[in-house]
Structure formats: structure tokens, C-alpha cells
């Protein structure tokens, strides 16, 4: 999980990360759709369903991370709690997917 959070931190520094459910839903409707949505494990049922349904409608992959919203926010330099983040760059999306695959193999 640490490598994935580090990769997300790199995405945040490159300004290719969308923070929070409302901003992700808005980005999904725009022409510049995110390529990957990562959700915290401790989201409410309503938030999880909202993200899952919207991402399915716009054909965007959704992954539930193995961390809570506070850990996700801390890893990205935010205060409080984050329900979800979305990666909007193709190369950084490949990096995040690669780190997730690496961590599931190990």
C-alpha cells in the first residue's frame, strides 16, 4: 500500500489528481475524464454507490484501496478525510496501476 500512496503523492505534486467525490463526479461529466478512480475503504454506502455508479456509467475503472480516508488524505498532504481521488494522466495512471499490481503480487 505504501508504494501506491507514494505514487498518488507523485500524481498530486504533478497536479494530475482530482480530490473528493464532488470534484470527481464533475470531472466525469467533462471532456477530460479521469482514467482511474481510487476510493477509500471506509466510505459510506451512499458515497461508494455514487462513485461506483457514476464510474460504471462513464466506463472509468474504480479501485477500492486498502486504507481509510484519513490515511489517504495524510499521504497526499491534505488534512481531514478523503473519500476518493482520481488520476487524470495516462502515464501516471499506468504508474499507479503498476504499483498496485506489484503490491498484490508481493
C-alpha positions in Angstrom: 0.0 0.0 0.0 2.9 2.4 0.7 4.1 2.3 -2.9 0.6 3.1 -4.2 0.3 6.0 -1.8 3.7 7.3 -2.8 2.7 7.1 -6.5 -0.5 9.0 -5.7 1.6 11.6 -3.9 3.6 12.0 -7.1 0.4 12.5 -9.1 -0.7 15.1 -6.6 2.6 17.0 -7.0 2.2 16.8 -10.8 -1.4 18.3 -10.4 -2.9 15.3 -12.2 -5.0 14.2 -9.2 -8.7 15.1 -8.6 -9.6 15.2 -4.9 -13.0 14.4 -3.5 -16.3 12.9 -4.6 -18.0 16.1 -5.9 -15.0 17.1 -8.0 -14.6 13.6 -9.4 -18.3 13.5 -10.4 -17.9 16.8 -12.1 -14.8 15.7 -13.9 -16.5 12.5 -15.1 -19.1 14.7 -16.9 -16.4 16.9 -18.6 -14.4 16.1 -21.7 -11.2 15.4 -19.7 -12.4 12.3 -17.9 -10.3 10.7 -15.2 -8.8 7.4 -16.1 -8.8 5.7 -12.7 -10.8 6.4 -9.5 -9.4 5.2 -6.2 -11.8 5.0 -3.2 -11.0 4.8 0.5 -12.2 1.6 2.2 -14.2 3.4 4.9 -16.6 5.3 2.6 -20.3 5.4 3.5 -22.6 3.2 1.4 -24.1 6.2 -0.3 -20.7 7.6 -1.3 -19.4 4.3 -2.5 -22.6 3.6 -4.6 -22.5 7.1 -6.1 -18.9 6.7 -7.2 -19.4 3.1 -8.4 -22.5 4.0 -10.4 -21.0 7.2 -12.0 -17.8 5.4 -12.9 -19.7 2.5 -14.4 -21.8 4.9 -16.5 -18.7 6.7 -17.9 -16.6 3.5 -18.2 -13.9 4.5 -15.7 -12.2 1.9 -13.6 -12.8 2.1 -9.9 -10.5 0.6 -7.3 -11.1 0.4 -3.5 -7.9 1.0 -1.7 -6.8 -0.9 1.4 -6.7 2.3 3.6 -9.1 4.7 5.2 -9.9 8.2 4.2 -7.6 9.8 6.8 -4.6 7.7 5.7 -5.3 8.6 2.1 -5.5 12.4 2.9 -2.3 12.2 5.0 -0.4 10.5 2.2 -1.4 13.3 -0.2 -0.7 16.2 2.2 -4.3 17.0 2.9 -6.0 17.5 6.3 -9.1 15.7 7.3 -10.5 12.8 5.3 -10.7 12.0 1.6 -13.3 9.7 0.2 -11.7 9.3 -3.2 -9.1 10.5 -5.7 -8.9 10.2 -9.5 -5.9 10.1 -11.7 -6.2 12.2 -14.9 -2.9 11.5 -16.7 -2.3 8.3 -18.7 1.3 7.8 -17.7 0.7 8.4 -14.0 -2.3 6.1 -14.2 0.0 3.3 -15.5 2.4 4.0 -12.7 -0.4 3.7 -10.0 -1.7 0.5 -11.6 1.8 -0.9 -11.7 2.4 -0.2 -8.0 -1.0 -1.8 -7.1 -0.2 -4.9 -9.1 3.3 -5.1 -7.5 1.9 -4.9 -4.0 -0.7 -7.6 -4.7 2.0 -10.0 -6.0 4.3 -9.4 -3.0 
